[in-house]
Amino acid sequence: MSAAGQWIAPFLEARAAELGAARNTLLAYARDLQDFTAWLAARGGAPETTTQTDIEAYLGDCEARGLAVATRARRLSAIRQLFGFAFEEGLRADNPALRIRGPGRARKLPHTLSEEEVERLLQAARRLGRSPVERGRNTCLMELLYATGMRVSELVSLPVAAARGRPEMLLVTGKGGRERLVPLSATAREALDEWLVLRQRGEDAARAAGRPVSPWLFPSRGKSGHMTRNRFYLLIKELAVEANVSAATVTPHVLRHAFATHLLANGADLRVIQTLLGHADLSTTEIYTHVLDERLKALVETHHPLARAARRKSGGKTSSEGQ
């Protein structure tokens, strides 16, 4: 194993063990660090002797290669973590990445939906489907998603055991294996009850035919045994068309954004929303305050008497009206 590999491998193992980093996250770290160490090796360098100037030169080279700001920021994050790990483990007496400023990243506000648009999607779920079973499943999926703000991967992989017994809350396993409890609304509990009755009929038929029953809340005949993320993505597009909501703007993650934004708009505490979403860092949740600020600004520009008077005087439109 190369000298660089002797650093990267234990670093990745530590991230997996200490932080429960997902496989895709570890693969991204590995790719970024391999690119960095290959760049060093081509110039006769190595992680043991890397200086702050070397790291800054590498980031400059990444920019010259046309890598996106987000990619460069991610690579610097991986390099910082690697040298932080090396310092803690005694592989180096210093951390050359400690004082490097990353490339500025424009903070993109997440797209969301209005409460009225979400209601139309929920009503569409009650109509869309070739049978009562499909309609019941679709209704349950959408009600749970909007009531809890779960990630789509968390939703489709829910075990049926977590939903039995009319629970007030669901236990959800999120990123890195971290568990959290999410409360259910009355309509979500009702949709869940109705789906469990429908699902039980299918389970009874499977037993009678000698087939194994599924441990998943939303079973499927596919390899995973439960509905896949891709299938739910396609389903939500179908629901958008049925609800007359722009399918281009509706994804499972947009429903998660809508959950958070609507809670905040109706007075929920930001730290409560952080807990419900399963965010490790409050700064991730704070993006929703900016979404709300933008919506309030657009509301004032559109409806305030002084704004309307200014438009009449100028004969023009506000920036929000022109978009």
C-alpha positions in Angstrom: 0.0 0.0 0.0 1.3 3.5 -0.9 2.1 6.0 1.8 -1.0 8.0 0.9 -3.1 4.8 1.0 -1.8 4.2 4.5 -3.3 7.5 5.5 -6.6 7.3 3.6 -7.6 3.7 4.5 -7.5 4.2 8.3 -9.2 7.7 7.9 -12.1 6.1 6.0 -12.4 3.3 8.6 -12.5 5.9 11.4 -15.2 7.9 9.6 -17.3 4.7 9.2 -16.8 3.7 12.8 -17.1 7.0 14.6 -19.6 8.9 12.5 -21.5 6.1 10.8 -20.7 7.6 7.4 -22.7 6.1 4.6 -21.0 4.1 1.9 -21.6 6.8 -0.8 -20.0 9.4 1.5 -17.0 7.2 2.1 -16.6 6.6 -1.7 -16.7 10.4 -2.3 -14.0 11.0 0.4 -11.9 8.3 -1.2 -12.2 9.7 -4.7 -11.4 13.3 -3.6 -8.4 12.2 -1.5 -7.0 10.0 -4.2 -7.1 12.9 -6.6 -5.3 15.1 -4.1 -2.6 12.5 -3.2 -2.1 11.7 -6.9 -1.6 15.4 -7.6 0.9 15.6 -4.7 2.8 12.5 -5.9 3.1 13.9 -9.4 5.0 16.8 -7.9 7.2 14.7 -5.6 5.1 15.4 -2.5 3.3 13.3 0.1 0.8 13.9 2.9 3.5 13.7 5.5 5.3 16.8 4.1 2.3 18.7 2.6 2.2 22.4 3.5 -0.6 25.0 3.4 0.9 26.3 0.2 0.7 22.9 -1.4 -3.0 22.6 -0.5 -3.8 26.1 -1.8 -1.9 25.2 -5.1 -4.0 22.1 -5.5 -7.2 24.0 -5.0 -6.0 26.5 -7.6 -5.3 23.6 -10.0 -8.8 22.3 -9.4 -10.2 25.7 -10.3 -8.0 25.8 -13.4 -9.4 22.4 -14.4 -12.9 23.9 -14.4 -14.2 22.0 -11.3 -17.4 23.5 -9.9 -17.3 25.6 -6.7 -19.3 22.8 -4.9 -16.8 20.2 -6.0 -13.8 22.3 -4.8 -15.5 23.0 -1.5 -16.1 19.3 -1.0 -12.5 18.4 -1.8 -11.2 20.9 0.7 -13.6 19.5 3.3 -12.2 16.0 2.7 -8.6 17.3 2.9 -9.3 19.2 6.1 -10.8 16.0 7.7 -7.8 13.9 6.6 -5.2 16.2 8.1 -7.4 16.7 11.2 -7.4 12.9 11.6 -3.7 12.8 11.0 -3.0 15.4 13.7 -5.2 13.6 16.2 -3.6 10.3 15.5 -0.1 11.7 15.8 0.8 11.1 12.1 1.6 14.8 11.9 2.5 17.4 14.5 0.5 20.1 12.7 -2.6 20.5 10.5 -1.6 22.4 7.3 -5.3 22.7 6.2 -6.5 24.4 9.4 -6.4 28.0 8.1 -7.3 27.6 4.5 -10.5 29.4 3.4 -12.7 27.5 1.0 -14.2 28.8 -2.2 -17.4 30.8 -1.6 -20.5 28.7 -2.3 -23.7 30.5 -3.3 -26.4 29.3 -0.9 -29.2 28.0 -3.1 -32.5 28.2 -1.5 -34.5 25.0 -1.7 -37.6 25.0 -3.8 -40.8 24.3 -1.8 -44.6 24.1 -2.4 -47.5 26.1 -1.0 -49.9 24.5 1.5 -52.6 24.6 -1.2 -50.3 22.7 -3.7 -49.5 20.0 -1.1 -53.2 19.6 -0.3 -53.9 19.0 -4.0 -51.2 16.4 -4.1 -52.7 14.6 -1.1 -56.1 14.6 -2.7 -54.6 13.3 -5.9 -53.1 10.3 -4.0 -56.6 9.3 -3.0 -57.7 9.2 -6.6 -54.6 7.8 -8.4 -54.3 4.0 -8.7 -55.8 1.1 -10.5 -57.3 -0.5 -7.3 -58.2 0.4 -3.7 -54.9 -1.2 -2.7 -52.9 1.1 -4.9 -54.9 4.2 -3.8 -54.6 3.3 -0.2 -50.8 2.8 -0.5 -50.4 6.1 -2.4 -52.4 8.0 0.2 -50.4 6.5 3.1 -47.1 7.3 1.4 -48.0 10.9 0.8 -49.6 11.5 4.2 -46.6 10.0 6.0 -44.1 12.0 3.9 -45.8 15.3 4.5 -46.6 14.6 8.1 -43.1 13.7 9.1 -40.7 15.2 6.6 -38.9 11.9 6.2 -36.2 11.3 3.5 -37.6 9.2 0.8 -35.1 6.4 1.6 -36.4 6.4 5.2 -40.0 6.3 4.1 -39.9 3.4 1.6 -37.7 1.2 3.9 -40.0 1.5 6.9 -40.5 -1.9 8.6 -44.2 -2.8 9.1 -43.5 -3.6 12.7 -42.8 0.2 13.3 -46.4 1.0 12.2 -48.4 -1.6 14.0 -50.4 -0.8 17.2 -51.7 2.7 16.1 -48.5 4.5 17.1 -48.5 8.2 17.9 -44.9 8.4 16.6 -42.8 6.4 14.2 -39.2 5.3 14.9 -37.1 6.3 11.8 -33.6 5.2 11.1 -31.7 8.0 9.3 -28.3 8.7 8.0 -25.4 6.9 9.7 -27.9 4.7 11.5 -29.1 7.5 13.7 -32.6 6.9 15.0 -35.3 9.5 15.7 -39.0 9.6 16.6 -41.4 11.6 14.3 -44.9 12.3 15.3 -47.9 11.4 13.1 -50.8 13.8 12.3 -54.3 12.5 12.7 -54.8 12.3 8.9 -51.5 10.4 8.6 -52.6 7.9 11.3 -55.9 7.4 9.6 -54.2 6.8 6.2 -51.8 4.4 7.9 -54.6 2.4 9.6 -56.4 2.1 6.3 -53.3 0.9 4.5 -52.5 -1.7 7.2 -56.0 -3.2 6.7 -55.5 -3.4 2.9 -51.9 -4.7 3.3 -53.1 -7.3 5.8 -55.5 -8.8 3.3 -52.6 -9.2 0.8 -50.5 -10.8 3.6 -53.3 -13.3 4.5 -53.6 -14.2 0.8 -49.8 -14.7 0.6 -49.8 -17.0 3.7 -52.7 -19.0 2.3 -50.8 -19.5 -0.9 -47.6 -20.6 1.0 -45.7 -17.4 0.1 -43.5 -15.6 2.6 -44.8 -12.3 4.0 -42.9 -9.1 3.7 -41.4 -7.3 6.7 -41.7 -3.9 5.0 -44.6 -1.4 5.3 -44.6 -0.8 1.5 -43.6 -4.3 0.1 -42.5 -4.8 -3.5 -41.5 -7.8 -5.6 -38.2 -6.2 -6.4 -34.8 -7.2 -5.1 -34.9 -4.9 -2.1 -38.3 -6.3 -1.0 -39.8 -2.8 -0.6 -40.8 0.1 -2.9 -37.7 1.7 -4.4 -36.7 5.4 -4.3 -36.9 5.5 -8.1 -40.5 4.0 -8.1 -41.6 6.6 -5.6 -40.0 9.4 -7.6 -42.0 8.3 -10.6 -45.2 8.0 -8.6 -44.9 11.5 -7.2 -44.5 12.9 -10.7 -47.7 11.1 -11.7 -49.4 12.6 -8.7 -48.2 16.1 -9.7 -49.8 15.7 -13.1 -53.1 14.4 -11.5 -53.0 17.4 -9.1 -52.3 19.9 -11.8 -49.1 20.9 -10.0 -45.9 21.4 -12.1 -44.3 18.0 -12.3 -40.9 19.6 -12.9 -41.0 21.2 -9.4 -42.3 18.2 -7.4 -39.9 15.6 -6.0 -39.9 13.7 -2.7 -37.3 16.0 -1.3 -39.4 19.1 -2.2 -42.2 17.6 0.0 -39.5 17.4 2.8 -38.8 21.1 2.2 -42.5 21.9 2.3 -42.9 20.1 5.6 -40.1 22.2 7.2 -41.1 25.5 5.6 -44.8 25.1 6.6 -43.9 24.2 10.1 -41.6 27.3 10.5 -44.2 29.6 8.9 -46.8 28.3 11.4 -44.5 29.1 14.4 -42.6 25.9 15.1 -39.2 26.2 16.8 -36.2 25.8 14.6 -34.5 23.2 16.9 -37.7 21.1 16.9 -37.6 21.1 13.1 -34.0 20.2 13.2 -34.8 17.1 15.4 -37.8 16.1 13.2 -35.7 16.3 10.0 -32.7 14.4 11.6 -30.2 17.2 10.8 -27.0 16.8 12.7 -26.2 20.5 12.5 -28.7 23.4 13.1 -27.0 25.4 10.3 -28.5 22.9 7.8 -32.0 23.6 9.2 -31.5 27.4 9.1 -31.8 27.5 5.3 -35.6 27.3 5.9 -35.5 30.7 7.6 -34.1 32.1 4.4 -36.9 30.5 2.4 -39.4 32.0 4.6 -37.7 35.4 4.4 -37.8 35.3 0.6 -41.5 34.4 0.6 -42.4 37.2 3.0 -40.4 39.6 0.9 -42.3 38.6 -2.2 -45.6 38.9 -0.3 -44.8 42.4 0.7 -43.6 43.4 -2.8 -46.8 42.1 -4.3 -49.5 43.2 -1.8 -48.2 46.2 0.2 -50.1 49.5 -0.7 -46.8 51.4 -1.1 -45.4 48.7 -3.4 -48.6 48.8 -5.5 -48.5 52.6 -5.7 -44.8 52.5 -6.8 -45.7 50.0 -9.6 -48.5 52.3 -10.8 -46.2 55.2 -10.8 -43.4 53.4 -12.7 -45.7 51.3 -14.9 -43.4 48.4 -14.2 -43.4 45.1 -12.3 -41.7 44.0 -9.1 -39.0 41.5 -9.4 -41.2 38.8 -7.9 -43.9 39.5 -10.5 -41.5 39.3 -13.3 -40.3 35.8 -12.4 
